Amino acid sequence: MTWFEILLIVIASGLVLFFASYAMIAFNIFKMPIAVKSRIERVFAAISKGMLIALACLFFIIPIWTIIAASFTDFKAFARNGYSMWIPQFSIEGYRYVLSNKDILRGLLNSVIVTPIVTVASLIVNTLAAYVLSEKKMPGHALLNKIFVFTMLFSTGMVPIVLVMRQIGMYDKAVALVIPAIINVYNILLIRNYMYSIPESLKEAARIDGAGHIRVFIKVILPVSVPIIATTGMMAFVLKWNSYMDILYYLSPGEESRQFWTIQYVIMDMLMNLTNTGQNGVISKYVIQSATIIITVIPLMVAFPFVQKYFEKGLTLGSTKG
C-alpha cells in the first residue's frame, strides 16, 4: 500500500467521523441545551465550509500542479513514471526543447501582437454597437436587436465567411486574423444588457446640459460600464489567445503563411508532428505538451488579476438585466 493510498484512507475516515459527529449533534443525541447545541453547530458549519472550499481549491489546483510537475520532469523519468504529483527527476529539457523552436518564439510574438489588437478593437466596436442597441427610443430598436439575436441562433457556418475573405482580398494575409474576430454578438448583448441597468436619468441629465450621443457615451456610459467592459475584454483576450482555427480558415497551408502562425497553432502543429523518440534519446511528447501549456497560460494568469474584481459583477448584471 502506497503512502497516497494510506493518505486517502485517513482522509476518508476523518470525513466519516466528522459527518457522523455532525449528525449526532444535529439530532441532539446527547440531549444538550439548545444554546450549546447551536454554538457547536455553528462551529461544525464553519469547519464544513472550510473543508468545501479546500476541496474546491484542490479540484482546480491538482490538475495544474500535475501539469507543472510533468513540465519539469526529465524525459526518461516521465517515460518510466508517467504523470505524478511529484517531480521524480527535475529537468528543464521540456522548456529548452520548446523555446529552441524558432516557430514557437515567432508564434508568441504574433500572438502578443494580434491578441491585444483584436481585444482593443473588439471592445471599441462591441461597446459602440451595444450602446446603439441599448437606446430603446431609437427607431427600429426592437427589430435591430432581434437581428443580432437571430445571428446567434442561426449561423451560416464558416464557408461563406472564407469565401468573402477570398473575394475581398484578405485571405492569406495577417489582417485576416484580426477583422473576423472583432465582432462578438454575445459580448455585444452582454454589454447592452448591462447598459439597460444604467438609470435613464443620468443620460437625460447629460442631454439637458446639451450633450449629444457621443458625449453621453463617453462621459456617462463608459465610466459606469467599466465592469462589463473589463469582463468582455478578458473574454475576448482569452478567446483570441487560445484560437487556432482561424489559421486553418484564413491562411493557406503552405510555408508562405507560416510567418503568420500564432502560438496555439504552432504548438498544435509541433505536437502533431512530434514523435516519442529522437536522435538524442527519449523525447516525451507529454512533457513537451505540459511545458507548452504552462508557457501559453502565463499571459492569461498575468492578465486575469487586473479584471477579476470586475468579472463577477459584469457577468451577473450583463446576463440578467434587460
Secondary structure, DSSP 8 states (H G I E B T S, - for coil): --HHHHHHHHHHHHHHHHHHHHHHHHTTTT---HHHHHHHHHHHHHHHHHHHHHHHHHHHHHHHHHHHHHHTB-HHHHHHH-S-SS-SSB--HHHHHHHT-HHHHHHHHHHHHHHHHHHHHHHHHHHHHHHHHH-TTSTTHHHHHHHHHHHHHS---HHHHHHHHHHTT-TTSGGGGTGGGT--HHHHHHHHHHHHTS-HHHHHHHHHTT--HHHHIIIIIHHHTHHHHHHHHHHHHHHHHT--HHHHHHS-SSGGGGGG--HHHHHHHHHHT--SEETTEE--HHHHHHHHHHHHHHHHHHHHHHHHHHHHHHHHHHHH--
